[in-house]
Amino acid sequence: MEYKVKKNNNATADLKITFSANDIEKGFKKAYEYAKSKVKIDGFRPGKAPLEMVEKILGDSVTEDAINIILQDGFNEIIEALTPAPIRFPQFKIEDFNRKKSMIATATYFTPAEVVLNKYKKLKYEEKKPKIADEDIAEKLKDIQNQLMKTQLKEENELSENFDIVEIEYSVSPNKNNLRFPKHESVHLVAEKKFEKFESHLIGVKAGQQLEFTIDTRDVTDSETPSSPDDKLTYSVKVLGIQKVILPELNDDLALEWDNTPSLAELKEKIKNIQYGYMQKELKSIAMDELADKVIEESKFTIPSIMIDEVTNDNFHRMVHYANLPHISMEEYAKMIDKPFNEVKENFNRNSEKLIKEWVSLLKIAEEEKIEVTDEDVNLWAIQESNGENPEKILKKLKKEGKEENIRKNLLFK
């Protein structure tokens, strides 16, 4: 077997393999061996007939299987030596085939993404110091008040007010999704914009009151599409009870109840320090993203299209999973959000391409700067990810599954 490789400028390479008559015969032998268990020959149990007899009966009928075996075995034999390296098994084309002489096969395979870095050493990380405003601390204290709030049941004749909690039992029509009604729910009247149309009907009511009102669903979806009769939902509501919310005062007692901090002043300082740490990490993340953008802007990339497609596919299905959407295709998703499919695909591809560029740039910088992830780094990662499992077992499993190298690459980003 002989082969030739020609590298192209678009993250692909042209491959030509010439197989000898001996290579071809080995492929046919394997094809007969695989096929003999399916051949029925009088006097022999399935798979027990002599191979010579199987060959005589099947003849050239196994040619297609034999060619696939020849290509698979041949490619696997040279894959480690191919430069540039392939990232996927390619689609071969048979240019010439003569079982007694030779077979010539050609293919264009995808190669790893490449980057030529430019001036990255001149880029500098400018650290920015966070500024914590009094309003930020006040907002956090408000959250603490809400979490420590107490409730008091209102009298039957008392009307509900903003910030009360209204216990309701309700049903909806039309019931398109065949839900089981009535449903019970506690509604906190906090005037959240998304639900203000619904909550507005629950202000000024009293326990035992029956209500019926209609909501346009477009009011809670931020849609600019004109409404239709199908967007109208009619709610039948019974008010079961109303609870008045009582917030604790902002004083030392609140600080002590929250996390045993002796005083409100100390709690404010603690909140300030915590928010400072969060904002510092956020600012650093933003700065690093800006640096990555500059590296990408100054560098030249060659990325195989198949890599962008695969990352896009992975990111789309991950988004569907985290959004708790049904298993849908990207075409179905585009229809669901009322966007052209090409626009949705291009947006995903654009994000995928940027991720690949960041990844390839970092690996290249690590290579040039001789930055390595040590065994100690990997062991520490295994301990942090163990969740009670033996870290050594985790590492053995990674090595067995061939995933250790991916973990090392991922740790470069940390």
N, C-alpha and C positions, 0 to 999 in steps of 0.2 A: 504494500500500500504506500502510495506517495501523495503528498498534498502540497498545495501552494496557497498562501494568504496574501491578500492585498488590502491594506487599510484605506478606508475612505475618510472623507472629512466631515461626515455626519453621524458619528458614533456607530458606524457599521463597518464590517469588513467582508470582502468577497473571498469565499473559500472554494477551492477545487480539489476534489479527492479522486485519485485513480486507484481502483481496486484491481488486484491481480486475479487470475483464474483461481488460484489457491484460496484467496479471501472469499471469492464467490462460492466456491464449493463448501467451505466451512459454514457459510450462511445457509446454504441449502440443507446441509446435514442437520443443522439445528432446527430448521423448519420442518423437516421430516420427523425429527424426534418429538417436536411439540405436537405434530398432527397425528402421530401413530395411535395415540390413545383414543382418537375419534374414528379411526378406520376399522370397519368390521371385516375380518378375514376369516373364512371358514377354517375351523380347526384350531383357532387361537383365541384366547381371552383378550378383551380390549387392552391394548398397550403392550401385549406380549409377543406380537409377531416380529420376526427378524426385520431389521431396518432395511435390508436390501429388497425384501419383498414389498415393504411400504413404499420405497422409492419407485419400484417398478409400477405399482398401482397408481400412485399419485402423479408421477412424472413432473411436468412443468406447472401443475395446478397450484403449487405452493410458491410460485415465483414472487408474487406480491409480498407474501410473508417473509420470504428469504431476503428480498431487497431491504425491507424494513429492518430486519435483523442485522444485515451487513452494515447499513447506515448507522444504526444505534451502536453496534460494537465498535465500528471504525471511529466514530466521533468520540466515544468514551475513551478510546485508546489514545487519541491525540489531544484531548481537551486540555490537559495540563500543560502541554507544550505550545499551544496556540498563542500567538502574540499578534494583536491584542487579544485578551481573553474574552470568550463569549459569556454572556449573562443568561442566555436561554438556548435550548436546543432549537436549531433553525429548521426551516422548511426546505427540504432538498428537492432539486430537480434532476432527473436522470437524463443526462445528455447523450449517453451511448451505453448500450448493454449488449454483451455477447457472453453467454454463460461460459463458453469454452476459452474466451480470451481475456476480457476485462470489462469493467464498468466505470464510467465517469459520471460523477455527481457534483453538482454545484449548489451553492447556497450563499445567501447574504445574511450574516448573523449580527445581532446587536452587541455592542461593546460597552464597557462601563463608562459612566459619565466622566468627563475630564474638565479640568480648569487650569488656566494659566493665570496665576495671581499677579497683581501689579500694585506696587507701592503700599502694601498692607502694613509694612513696618513703620511707615510714617504716620499712620493713623493713631490718634491718642484718645484715651477714655477720659472724659472730663466729668469728674464726680460733682454732682449737684446735691446740696444739702436741703432736706425737706423743710417746709415751713408749715407748722401746725397752727391753724387759726383757732381762736376761741370758739368759733361756730362749730368746728369739727368736734371739739371736746363736748360742747353742749349737745350736739346730735347724739353722741355716744351715751351721754348721761340720760338723754330722753329714752334711748333704747333700753337702758337699765331700768328706768322707771316703769316702762311698759312690761318688762319681764317680771318685775316685782309687784305688779299691780294686784289689787284685790277687787272683788266684786260684791255688790250688795243687791239683793232682789228688790225691785221696785214694787210699790203698791199697785193694785189692780187698776186704779184710775190714773196713775201717773203716766204721762206720755213719754215716748222715747225721744232722746236727744242725740246729737252728734257725739260720738265716742262711746255710746252705750253698746251693749251686746244684746242682740235680739234673737231669741230662740224661735225658730219657725218650723212649720211643717208645710210642705208645698208639693204641687204637681204642675206639670207643664204640658201644654198642647200647642201644636200637634206633637205627638210623641213619636218622632221619626225613628229613634233608636230603640224603641220598645223597652224603655227603662221601667223599672218597678217603682211605682209611686203609691202613697206619698213618701217623700224623703224628709229627713230631719236635719237641720243645719243651724249652726250658731253663726250669726253675721255680726262682725265687729264694724260698727259704723264709723270708719276712720276717713271717710270721704276720699278713698283712693280713686284716682281719675278713671281708671279702667272700669270700675264697677259703680261709679257714681249714679248712673241712670237707674240701676237696680236699687241701690241703697237709698236713693232719694224717696222711694215709695215707703220705706220703713221708718222714716223720721216723722214724729208726731203721731205715732200709733200707740195703742195700749194693749195689754194682755187680753186675749180672748177675741180680738178683732179679726174679722175675715176681710181679705183684700183680693182684688183681681186687677191685674194691670198687664199691659203689653209692652214688650221690649223689642226694639229693632237690633238684631244681633250685630249689624254693621257698626253700631255705636261702641261695641267693645272689641272690635277687631282692627281698628284704625284703617279700615278700607275706604277708599274713595269711590268705589264702584257704586252706582245707583242701587238703592234697595229694591227688593221685589217682595211680593206677598210671602214667598218662601222664607224670607229672613225674619218674619214676625213670630215671636213666641209669646204666648199668653200664660201668665203665672197665676195660679190660684193658691193663696197663702193664708195660713192661719197662724196668728201670733200666739205662741205658747207662753212666753214670759219675757221680761225685760230686766237686764242686770245693769246697774250703774257701776261704771269703772271708777275705782278710787286709786289714784296714783300716790305713791309715797313722796314725801317732801324731800327736796334736795338738801340733805344735811348729813351730819356724821353718822346718824343711825342708818341711813341708806347705804353708806360706804361699808359699815360694819356688817349689815345684812347681806350685801352683795358678795364680798369675798374676804370678810374679816379685816378690811383695811380700817385702821383706827379713826381716820378723819376724812372728810370730803376733800380737803385740800390735797391730802396724800393720794386719794383716788384719782383726782384730776391729773396729778403729776404722773401717776402710773399709766393712765390712759394716754397721756401725751407721749410718754416714752414708747409705749406699745405701737401707737400710730406712727411715731417717728421711724421705728424699725420697719414697719410694713411699707411706708412710703419710700424709705431708703432702698428697699429691695425692688420696689416698683420702678423707681427712677433709674436704678442700675439696669433693670431689665430693658427699659426704654432706650437707655444709652447704648446697651449692647446690641439691641435691634438696629439702632441707627448706624452703629459701626458695621454690623453685618451688611446693611444696605449699601454702605460706601464700598465695602470690599467687593460686593457683587457688581456694583456699578463700574468699578475700575477693572474688573477681571473679565476674561473671555471663557465662555463655557461651550462644551459640546455635550449635549444630553440626548440619549436615545428616546425616541417618541414613546416606545413601549414602557419606559420607566415612568414617564409622566402619566400615561394611561393607568398604570398599575397603582400609583400613589393616589391618583384621583379616585379610582374605584375603592381603594381602602378608606380614604377620607370620607367619601360619600356614605359608605355603609356604616362607618363609625358614627357619623352625624345622625343617620337614621336610628341607630341603636340608642344613642344618648338622648335623642329627642322623643323616644318612645313611639316612633312612627311604625306603621305596619311595614312588612317587607315589600318595598316598592322599588321599581326601577327609576333611573334618573329621569326618563321621559315622563313617567307617572308623577314624579315629584314636581317637575316643571309645570305640568298641568295643574297640580294641586295649588301651587303658589302663583299661578297665572302669569308665568314667564315663558318666553321662547326657549325651547330646549337648547339651542345653540348658545344662547346667552348664559344659561345655567352651566353648561359644560365648559364654556370658556372661562367662567369665573373659577370653577374648581381647578381647571388646568393651570390657570395663572397662579393660584395659591400653591398647587403641587410643584410647579416649576421653581417657585421661590424657595420652598422647603428643600428641594433637591439641591439647589445652588448653595444654600446655607450649609447643608450637610457636606457636600463635596468640598466647599471652601474650608470648612473646619478640619476635615480629614487631611487636606493638602497642607494647611498651616501646621497641623500636628506633625505631619511627615517632615516638613522642612525644618521645623524647630526641634525635631526629635523629642516630641512630647509623647510619652507612653503611659498607658494605664497599667499599673503594676498588679501583681498577684494580690498584694495587700489591699489595693483598691477594690478588686473583685471580691475578695473575702469579706471586706467591710460591707459591700453592697449586699452580699448574700445574708449576712447577719441582720442587716436592717430590713430585708425583705422576707425573713424567715417566718415570722408570725408563729413562733413556737416550733417550727419544723427544723430539723437538723441542717445547719448551713452547708455541711459537707455533702449531704445528700442532694441539696439544691445544685451545688457545683458539679457533682457527678452527672446529674440529670442533664444539665446544660451541655456538658462535654459530649455526652452520649447522643444528644439531639443535634449537636453541631451549632449550638446557639451562643456559645461562650464569646466568640469573636464579635457578634452583634452587641452583646452586653458591654464589651470593652469599648466599642465605638460609641455606644450611647453614653457611657460614662465620660467621654470627652466633652460632652455638652454641659456637664455639671460643674 
